[in-house]
């Protein structure tokens, strides 16, 4: 994540602001099967005390909040927090702090720490240490991941051509399921170095048809696109929408890999 990593803390907090609504429009939800598996392994209860790190616009929060629990959501981006408050208005036991994990004032201890496609954004020393401090003995760290949807093999060349014509390189590298799973497993290495024991790692592949506008919104939420000058973002998005529609029609068949990785803190 070199584009993001070079930013100051204040710049990081605003990084997704221009793409917040595109994040909601374009990013996929987490598979119901992974939500259920994570909840079962972590012993999710209606009174579980849950800390969510980098909750974004509430993409995963809404599915877990439906299972019950008292949530403290820590998210540094104010635009994401505003969106999440609206999406989660029906859940009175969900509260928000516009803060990083390292700076948050947290009502410890927690039974579960949840990070949905956000664990890699925290400081891998101070952040992981903080997770260990706020998690109750025997508590669980639940990591979820979504690989960005990729066009199926028969559509990939046309999608690449649409990006080329738009003057913007396709930023999502094609990877096999095993390669994606290996990346997701590797991202949890800082937890494995602490007093956590792995309890589950599983991944699934899903197919989904993406409308052209949603597919462009997905890319408008990614860091390489957000790094473009605002006027270029608008030009590229317009050209990409036109070129994708001309080459592929209204829908792009995609696949993606989603994973759950769960750890338990030692009881001592």
N, C-alpha and C positions, 0 to 999 in steps of 0.2 A: 504494500500500500504506500509506495514512495510519495505520491502526490499528497496524500493525507498526512503522512508522518512528518513532512517538512513544515507543517503549519504550527502556529502557536496555539495555546489552549483556547484563547478567545476565538481564533479563526476556526479551530476544530468545532467549537460549539455552534458556529454559524454555517458550517460547511454544507449541510444538507438543506439549508433554508430555501434556496432557489429551486430545489428539486423536491421539496416536501410533498406537494400535491401529486407529482408524478410518481413518487415512491408509493403512495397509496393506490394510485391508478394502476401501476405497472407491476409491482412486486407481488409474487404469489403468496398465498397463505401456506401454513404448514399442514401436511397431510394429517387427517383425523387419526390414522393408525399410529403415527408417531406421537401425537398428543396423548393418545390412550396408553401407549407403551410407557412413555415417560412418566405419566401420572401413576401407573401401576407400580413401577419400580421404585419411584420416590415416595410411595405411600401417601399420595395426595389426599388430604382431608378437607372437609368444609371449613375447618378452623386453622388450617395450615398458615403459618406466617411466611410470606413469600416476598423476597427481594428480587425485583427484575432490574437487570443492568442493561442500560441502553435500550429502553423499551420502545423507542421510535414512536410511530403513530399508533402503537397498540396492536400491531399485526398478530403477534402471538398472545398478547395479554387477553384479548377478547375470548379466545378459545379456552385458555386456562381459567380465566375468571368465571366462566360458565360452570366450572367444576367446583367452585367455592374457594374460600381462602381469603386472607387479609393481605392485600398487596401494597408494598411500597415500591413505586416505579421511579427509578433514577435515570434521567435523560437530560443531557446538557443542552440540547437544541430546543429553544422555546417554541419554535414553529411546530415541531413534532409534538411537544407537550400539549399545545392548544388543540391540535387535531385529535390526539388521544383522549383528551378530556371529553370531547364531543362524542367520539365513538364509544367510549366506556361510561357514558353518563348514567346508564341503567345499573351500574355496579357500584353501590355506595361504599364498598369496602376496598376500593382502589384509590390510593392517593399518589401524588406526584411530587417529586423534587426536581427542579430544573438545575441539575448539578452533575458533575462527574462522580463516579463511585468513590474516588479518592477524597473528594471534598464534601461528600454528603454527610448530613447529620442523621444517623440511622438509629432507629429504636431496636436494638439487638436484644436477644438473638433471633435468628431466622431458622425456620425448619428447611426451607428450600431457597436456593439462589438460582434464578433462571437467567440465561443469556441466549437470546435468539438472534443468531447472525451478528452478534455484537462482542463476543468474548475477545476477538482479535483486536478490538479498538482500545481495550483497557491497558494500562501499564502492566507489563508482564511480570514485574516484580512487586511494586507497591500494590497494584490492583489484586493480584492473586493472594498476597499477604492479607489484604483487607477482607477478601472473601473468607479466608480461614478464620479471621477474627470475629466476623459477624455471624458465621454459621454455627448453629448449635452442634454439640457433639452428636455424631450419628446422623447429622443432616445431610442433605443432598445438593450437589451442584448439577443442574440440568442444562446442557448445551444443545441447542438446535441449530441446524444449518440448512440453507436452501442454496443450491447451485443455480445460477441464473438460467432460465429456460433457453434452450438452444433449438434452432430449427432442425427438423428431422433430416436424415441424410439426403433424401430426394429433393429437399428445398434449400439446402445449405448454400449451393453455388449461386442460386438466384438471389439469396439474401446478401451474400458477399458482393455480388455485382451491384445491388442496390446501394450498399454502403460505399462502394468505389465511386459510383456515379454521383453520390452526395458529397464527395470530398472528405469523408470521415471513415477511418479504418474501423472495421468491426472489432470491438474491444473484448468480446467474450471468446476466449480460446476454447476450442473443442477438445474435450477430454473424455476418456473412457470412464465407465462407472467405477472401476477399481481405482483409477487414478484420482478421481474426485474423492472417493472414500478415504484414500490415503492422505490427501490434503486435509480433509476434515479431522481425521484422527490425529494428524501431526499438530494441528492448531491447539490441541488440548495438552500438549507436552508440559507447559508450565504447571498445570494442576497435578500432573503425574509426579512432578518433582517435589510436591508438598505431601502433607499427610492425608492424601485422598486415595481411595481404592476404586478402581473401575468396576462398575456394576452392569453397564450395558453399552454396547455400541452396535447400532443397526442402521441400515440405509435402504431406501426404496427408490425406485424409478417410476415417475409418473408422466403420463401424456396429457397435454392440454392444448386446445386450439386458442391461439392468441389473435384477436382482432388487430389490424394494422395500427390503429391509434394506441391501443394498449401496449403493443410491442415497442412502439416509439417511446411511449411514456416510461417503460422499463429502462430503456437506454438513457433517457433523460434523468434518471435517478442514480446513475452510476458515476463514480468518481471521475473517470476520464472525461465524461461529458461535462460534468460540473466544473472541471478545470478550464473549459473553453471560455473565451470572452462571451458575455451575454448576447451580443449581437450575432456572434457566430452560432451560438446555440440555437437561436431562432431560425437562422438560415438553414442549418443542417437538419433541424427537425422537420421543417417544411419540405425540403428536398427529399429527405429520407421517406417521409410519409408518401409523397407522390411516386417515388421510384419503387417502393415496396408494393404499393397498390398496382402499379403498372406491370410489374414482373410476376406478382404472386396472387393478385386478386385481394379479396377482403380479409382472408384468414391465413395464418401461418401455423401449421401443426408443429408443436414443440414437445420436447421431453426435458425433464430435469431430474436431478438427484437430490433427495432430502435425507438428512441424517439426524439421529439423536445420540448423544454421548452423555452418560450419567456417571457421576462419581459420588462416593460417600465419604464423609469426614470421619476419621477415627473417633471412637467413643472412649474418651479419656479425660 
